[in-house]
Amino acid sequence: MKQFSLLFCLLTLSISTLLAQEGTNREEIIETYSKFVPILQETATGGFYAEPSKTIKGHPRFIEAPLTPGKITINGINYVDIPLSYDIFTDDLVTFHPSQNQRIILKPEKVSRFVLSDGTEFTFKPSHPGYFYYRNGIYELIWEEGVEVLAKHHKHTKVGKDDGQHSVVFFQVSDFFILKDGEFHPIKRKKQVIKLLGLDKKALKPVLKENGIRYRTMKREYLKTAAKMYAQGLTDKEQ
């Protein structure tokens, strides 16, 4: 997979510095970012981004900050320190386009992967039959050897109470899946994992105990550990 030039990396690094500073002038971002565009052409955009109503308490994004430097892969080329935001209320990946002076939505089918500033990696899946919250097909990629462990994060709104007053608030839901032999398997209970991957429960238990992993409170880590054991078993069979 191609990596964009060192010059590009050095230029994009200044964007992350600008974004990290409070009170950064918008014109400064435009001036700096314009130096190395066009990495995001009009064919890769899905329109301008508008935030949900500010009357809703909380925020619609996976990470609270509106734009933070991340990594993105488009057409097999990696770009680093690109301003990114993932809105999980609308399932939109957002960046900043200097020539338009606007935040724009990227078409998910144009982006094979992206990584946010907290290190969370996401991937695009072209379809997920029968899943209501598929939306734009963006999933967190937790593990990908032997099987894929995926999470779909989505936000919704509900009426809550704040200082005795009723208000509309965001809340988040995360669904977990194992993608095995091209089929999505929703994970609701840990016994599903054992059965699906054909794992030895007695062999898995001490590994989980050693790392303090409990399914109910650490589902992501549990699934990753189980998938890693499954992948290791495949490797041992090939040897």
N, C-alpha and C positions, 0 to 999 in steps of 0.2 A: 504494500500500500504506500502511495506517495506521501511524502511529507513536504509541506510548503517551505519555501526558502528561508534561510537564516535571516536574511534581510527582513522578510515578512514578519518573522517571529520578533525581531527587535522592535519593529515598528508597532506591532500589536501590543507589545509589552507596555508601551506608553499609554494605551487605552485603559489597561487594567489599573494603572497608577491614577489616571484621571478619575476613573469611576470610583476608586476607593476614597477619594478625597471629598470631604463634605464641602458643599458650596461650589463645586466645580462648575465653571461656566459652560453652558451648552455649546457655545461657539467653539470653545477649545476642543471639545470632543469631535465636533464636525470637522474642524481643521485637521486634526491628527488622523482621524479615521479615514478621511478622504484621500490621504496619501497613498493608500494601498488598496483601495477599492478599484476594480470591481471583482470581489470574490463572491458577492451575492448579486447575481443578475436578476433582472425583472422576471425571468422565467422561473426563478426559484422562490418567488414570493407569493403569498396568498392574501395580499391586501393589508390595509393599515389596521393596527391593533388599538382597540379602545377598552380601557379598564371597566369592570363592572361598576355599578353605582357606589359612590363613596359612603352612602348611608348604610351599607352593609358592614358590620363589624368584622375586623380581621382582614385577611388578604386572600386573593384567589390563587396564589402561586405555590409552587413546591418549596422554594426558598423565598423568604420574606422580601429581600431586597429586589427592587424592580429590574435591575440589570447588573449582572456580575460577570467577570471574565470566565469563559469556559472554552471547551474544545468541541469541534464539530467536524463531521466527515461528510463531504458532498462529492459524489461521483468518484469515490475512492481516494480523494485528497483530504488530508488532515489540515485543519486550520486551528490555530491556538490563540488564546486570549481574545476571543470574540465575545462582545457583550451579548449575554443570553439571559432569557427569563422563560421559565416554563409555567404557564398558567394551567393548572389542573382543574379549574372550574370549566374552562372551555376546551381544554386539551390542545392548547396552542403553544408552539415554540416561537418565541419572539426575539428579534434582534433590533439593532438600530441602523437605519439606512441614512447616511449623511446627505446624499443628494436630494432625498425626499424630506429630510429634517423630521423624520417620523419613526416611531417604532413600527416594525412590520412583522407580519406573520409568515413564517417559512412553511412551505408545503411539506408535510411530513414525508411524503413519498420521495422527495428530493434529498432527504437527510437520512443516511443509513444509521448514524449514531451521533450522540452528543454527550458530553460530560459537563455537569454543572460545577460551580466553584467549590462545592463541598465534597467533590469526588464521586457523586452518584452518577452512574452511567445509564443511559437510556438507548433504546433501539426502536426501530419502526417495524411493525408487522403488518403485511398487506391485508390480512383478513383474520377474523376470529369468529367463526360461525356460532350463532346463538347467544353471543355475549352482548348484553344490553349496553354496557359502558365502553364498548370498543372505541367509539367516537372517531378520533383521528389516528388510532393505532399506535400510540406511543406507550411503551412499557419500560419500567426499570429492569435492567439486565443484572441479575444477581449472580448467576453462574451460567456457563455455556459449554462445558466439556461433558460429552456423553449425552447429557440432556440440558435443556435450558430452564433455569429458574427465573420466573418473571413476576413482577408486581405491577398492578395497574392502580395508580393513585388517582382519585377523583374527589373533588369538593362539591358540596351542595350547600344550600341555605336552609335555615330553620329559624323559627321565632324563639328568642331567648329573653332573659331578663338581665338588665345591666343597671345597677343602682336602683332597683325597684321599677325600672322602666322597661317595657317590652321593646325589643329591637330585633332586627334580622341579623343573623350571624352566619359566618362560614363554618362548616365542619368537614373533616376529611375522612374518607374511607379508603382502605387499601385491600385489594383482592390479590391473592397469590395463586400462581399457576406453575405447573411443570409441563414443559413442552417436550413430549417424547414421541419419536417417530412421526413427527408432523402433526400430532394431535395435542390440543390444549386440555390439561387435566386440572380443574379447579381444586384447590386444597382447602378443606374445611377442618379436617382432623388429622392428627399425626399418624394414625394407623393407615390412612390412605397413602402416605409417603412410603411407609415400610412395604406395603403390598405392591404399589406401583413400581417401585424400584427393585423389589425382590431382595431386600436387605435382611441381614441377620440381626434381629433386634438385640440379641445378647452382645453382638460385636459393636453395635452402634452406641449402646447405652453408656459404656465407660468413657467413650470419646466425648459424648455430650456432658457427662458428669465432670470430667477433667477440665472442661472449658466453661463450666457453669451455665450451660445452655438449656433453657426450658422452653418448650414449644409455645406455651400460652403467652409468655412475655417476650420471647425472642424468636418469633416465627422465621424471620429472615435468616438468622444465623443457623437455626435448626435445619431449614431447607438446604442452605448452602453446604452444611456439614454432611447431610445425607447424600446430596448430589455428588459431593467430592468423593465419598466412600464408594458410590456407584461407579463413578468414572475410574477410580483406582481399580475396582474389580474388573472393569472392561480391559484395562491396561494389563492386568495380571494374566487374563485369559489369552491375550494376544502374544504373550511372551513364551 
